[in-house]
């Protein structure tokens, strides 16, 4: 991959651009927190060729939400479960909205 190829991926929310140290600094948390939410399977960072964890912007947003809950006193395992359920609910709502739009566009129009 050339430098030009890498530069083009900076807008990709799923591109693993951030090291663990940088991700922790951006979130204002510890590397241990990132490891813990990884162990809880909230996020699965990609690994560099050298085996170092790399995080995407999307993963950092999920981690930030988990951190909010933990900062409010929610145990980390529960916070991870809440974030997973919130994500599933959002996806279900998107799917339902698509079905409604599709149903409205394919419904025969009533003529009097």
N, C-alpha and C positions, 0 to 999 in steps of 0.2 A: 504494500500500500504506500503510495507516495504522499507527500505532505499535502498536495492538492486534494487527494482523495479524503484524507483525514479532515481537512478544513471544511469540505462540503458536508460532512456528517455532524458538524457542531449544532445544527438545527434539529437533529434527530433526537427526540426525547428518550429513545431506547438505546442510544449509543453509550457504552460504558466509558465515559470520559474522566471520571473522578476516582482518584485513589482513596483508600480507606481514610488516610490522614486528612486529606482535603475534604472528603465528605463529612467526616466528624467535625471538622472546623466550621464548615458551612452550616451545619445543623446546631452547632454549639453544644455538642455532646461528646461522648467518649467513643473510642474505637470498640470498647467492650460492649457498649450499647448496640452498635452496629452488628457485632458478632452475635449478640443475644437475639436480636430480631431475625437474624439469619438462621439461628438454631431453631427459632420458633416458626420458621418457614414463612415469615411474612414477605421477605424478599430473598432472592438468591442472586448474589452478585456474580458477575462473570469473572473469570480469572485471566490474568495476563499470561503470556508465555512463561514468565517466571513464577507463576502461581499466586501472584498478588491479586487481592480483590479489587474489582473495578465496579463502580456504581453509575447508573444512568440518572438523568434528571427525574424521570418518572419514579425510579426507586427512591430518590431523595425526597420527593413529595410524600410518598407513602411513609417513609421513615419519620418525616417531620410530623405527620398526623399521629403516629404512634407516640412520638415524644411528647406531643401536647397532652395526650391521655395519661401518660406516665407522670408528667409534671403535675397533673391534677390529682394524682394519688392512685391511679389505676395500676394494678400489677401488670408487669410486662406481658405475660401470657394472655391476660384478659384484653389488654390494649391491642395486641396483635389480632386476636379473634374479632374484636369490634371492627378494626380496620378492614379485615377480610369480609365481614358481613356487610359493612358499608359499601365496599366495592361490588359485592354480589348484588346488593339492592340497586345500586346505580345502573349496573349492567341490565338487570331485569326491567327497570324502568325504561331504559333506552330501547330494549327489545319490544316492550309493550307499545311504546310510542311508534315504532316502525310498523308494527302490525296494524295499529289504528290508522296510520297514514295509508298503508297499503289497502286496508279494507275500505277506507273512504274513497280512494281513487278508483277502486274496481267495483264499487257498489253501483248498481243501475240507478239512474236518476228517475225519480217518480214523476210521471206526467199526469196531468189532470184531465 
